Amino acid sequence: LRKLSHISKRAPLYTSVRFLSRRDHDNGPLTLASLGLKSEFEFETTNKKRKNNLQKPEASAEVFRSKVKPVKRTGIKEVRVKNPLEIEGAPFAAKSFPELGLPPLLLERLEKEGFTVPTDVQSTAIPVILKDHDVVIQSYTGSGKTLAYLLPILSEVGPLKKNPPGGDEPGKRTDIEAVIVAPSRELGMQIFREVEKLLGPGDKKLAQQLVGGANRSRQEEALKKNKPAIVVGTPGRIAEISAAGKLPTHGCRFLVLDEVDELLSFNFRDDMHRILEHVGRKSGADPCGAKNPIARRADRQMIMVSATVPYSVTRAARSWGQDPLLVQAKSVSPIESVQPSGPVNLIGHASSSSLSSNSHTQAAVESLPPALKHYYCVTRGQHKVDTLRRCVHALDAKSVIAFMNHTKQLKDAVFKLEARGMNAAELHGDLGKLGRSTILKKFKNGEVRVLVTNELSARGLDVAECDLVVNLELPTDAVHYAHRAGRTGRLGRKGTVVTVCEEPEVFVVKKLQRQLGVPIQACEFTEGKLLVTEDKAKTEKVRL
Ligand SMILES: Nc1ncnc2c1ncn2[C@@H]1O[C@H](COP(=O)(O)OP(=O)(O)OP(=O)(O)O)[C@@H](O)[C@H]1O
């Protein structure tokens, strides 16, 4: 457990780290999941160490007692807390990385980057992927699914692999060996940076990003020149370059579909078709394989990943992969055993009545970080932004993502927040690639306190400091709620989700509560505090 102190390196922002031992809920073995972690943090502007309310053990949302503080705007950068969140139920496994069969060079790199203890899903998934199985990885948002597939890939591909170099110098390799597909540019870039980080400064060129919005000819030139082993990109750009014959992927060994349920959506249909038919398909293989189930198995290994795995994914996995396994945080089972009414695939696809059954709610709750607190607050439409502002102050939230559904309303909300002295910015698809990444950078480094955005940011976005998610408009369903909510409370940190709605929308919140199997308590913001107005026992009934 001494090794855990390396976590502080991952987040250099922690100035002191302390572990509190506690028994696991399931009375299982003592794991990191059963440990608490406290930290101190610094305000950039004052360099003064302060305690954050969210850190205090007694600071459950019901007892938030933080005072409303005036927002400082004059000349000085807004007060910014760096990563103040408590890691309460970090999903770390009892195993260590060396036990998982990773090669020594990769272990060294992990150590250098401060990753010393695998999370539950990593310790379950890595050995399975190393044994060449096709997999669907399902575990809740922020539980470390990215490394769960990157590490086994880097064990086989590139300079850190088991039987190191030889054939990996640029120029010798002819085919790309791993293709990672993500549904948004932001997520693609985020995964790409993770790969770069693991490869280390000397081998950055072994990976290349192919996201939309960036200059395509430059990407094509880089592909030709650097002959990367790994590409990470969005479906449109990967399909485009592949169709132009400039993506040598017939010999590709790994095809990863991150946020697979999103990639299955209609918007990506044609691009995904192209990718699935060409990446890792040796020329001459039956492209459809409809009549010949053996030809259907391409040489590639399929890795499909999401916090939400509807039945459509299990069906797709069966047809794309060979005997795929469903990997969850602590279990592995054949995907064949998953029934339409089975344990993972229900949210978004079953009727609301059936969702009230035990297995269904259990399934949905597995998509959400366990430490999250969920609330809703009823207000009139015209007061929503003001409620958001009061909510941010009441919870003393430092890094907030507010979700809306329409760009125009979103812009109005930012305008109103700014007018009321709250440092806010908008992030949506109408902004160019550069604009989007600048805003995101500002949000990540604390220059922006409230990021008002739409579904674009709901998936995969990893901002450790985000301590509050607000639904200023309702998500379309429980799947969207889960992904939005999952932007906070990452890697076991505390996080709060507040849905601001109008009276006639309360029944939708109740339905979400039933589907997700988590209590969403009614609250209001009075005198700078969050007050729970609904009996918790009543909301807890949804857990039945
Ligand atoms: N073993 C580890 N030790 C320390 N930090 C880790 C470890 N594994 C992952 N992380 C960090 O945890 C954060 C969340 O990981 P990641 O983005 O992979 O989660 P996820 O499960 O893919 O979430 P989502 O479903 O929202 O995409 C990242 O910042 C990542 O670098």
The ligand as an SDF file (V2000), in Angstrom:
LIG
                    3D

 31 33  0  0  0  0  0  0  0  0999 V2000
   -4.3490    2.9230  -12.5380 N   0  0  0  0  0  0  0  0  0  0  0  0
   -4.5200    4.2290  -12.4960 C   0  0  0  0  0  0  0  0  0  0  0  0
   -3.9060    4.9860  -11.5660 N   0  0  0  0  0  0  0  0  0  0  0  0
   -4.1010    6.3250  -11.5110 C   0  0  0  0  0  0  0  0  0  0  0  0
   -4.8980    7.0070  -12.3740 N   0  0  0  0  0  0  0  0  0  0  0  0
   -5.5310    6.2990  -13.3240 C   0  0  0  0  0  0  0  0  0  0  0  0
   -5.3790    4.8870  -13.4370 C   0  0  0  0  0  0  0  0  0  0  0  0
   -6.1160    4.4650  -14.4860 N   0  0  0  0  0  0  0  0  0  0  0  0
   -6.7140    5.5530  -15.0000 C   0  0  0  0  0  0  0  0  0  0  0  0
   -6.3680    6.6480  -14.3160 N   0  0  0  0  0  0  0  0  0  0  0  0
   -6.8450    8.0260  -14.5730 C   0  0  0  0  0  0  0  0  0  0  0  0
   -8.2330    8.0350  -14.2540 O   0  0  0  0  0  0  0  0  0  0  0  0
   -8.9280    8.9500  -15.0820 C   0  0  0  0  0  0  0  0  0  0  0  0
  -10.1560    8.2830  -15.6790 C   0  0  0  0  0  0  0  0  0  0  0  0
   -9.7690    7.2680  -16.5830 O   0  0  0  0  0  0  0  0  0  0  0  0
  -10.5160    7.0320  -17.9690 P   0  0  0  0  0  0  0  0  0  0  0  0
  -10.7130    8.3120  -18.6970 O   0  0  0  0  0  0  0  0  0  0  0  0
   -9.8140    5.9430  -18.6660 O   0  0  0  0  0  0  0  0  0  0  0  0
  -11.9470    6.5290  -17.4450 O   0  0  0  0  0  0  0  0  0  0  0  0
  -13.1130    5.8220  -18.2870 P   0  0  0  0  0  0  0  0  0  0  0  0
  -13.5520    4.6440  -17.4880 O   0  0  0  0  0  0  0  0  0  0  0  0
  -12.6750    5.5860  -19.6840 O   0  0  0  0  0  0  0  0  0  0  0  0
  -14.2380    6.9490  -18.2270 O   0  0  0  0  0  0  0  0  0  0  0  0
  -15.4290    7.2720  -19.3100 P   0  0  0  0  0  0  0  0  0  0  0  0
  -16.3860    6.1190  -19.2660 O   0  0  0  0  0  0  0  0  0  0  0  0
  -16.0220    8.5330  -18.8090 O   0  0  0  0  0  0  0  0  0  0  0  0
  -14.7650    7.4110  -20.6420 O   0  0  0  0  0  0  0  0  0  0  0  0
   -7.9020    9.4130  -16.1190 C   0  0  0  0  0  0  0  0  0  0  0  0
   -7.4230   10.6750  -15.7270 O   0  0  0  0  0  0  0  0  0  0  0  0
   -6.7980    8.3980  -16.0360 C   0  0  0  0  0  0  0  0  0  0  0  0
   -5.5320    8.9130  -16.3900 O   0  0  0  0  0  0  0  0  0  0  0  0
  1  2  1  0
  2  3  1  0
  2  7  2  0
  3  4  2  0
  4  5  1  0
  5  6  2  0
  6  7  1  0
  6 10  1  0
  7  8  1  0
  8  9  2  0
  9 10  1  0
 10 11  1  0
 11 12  1  0
 11 30  1  0
 12 13  1  0
 13 14  1  0
 13 28  1  0
 14 15  1  0
 15 16  1  0
 16 17  2  0
 16 18  1  0
 16 19  1  0
 19 20  1  0
 20 21  2  0
 20 22  1  0
 20 23  1  0
 23 24  1  0
 24 25  2  0
 24 26  1  0
 24 27  1  0
 28 29  1  0
 28 30  1  0
 30 31  1  0
M  END
$$$$
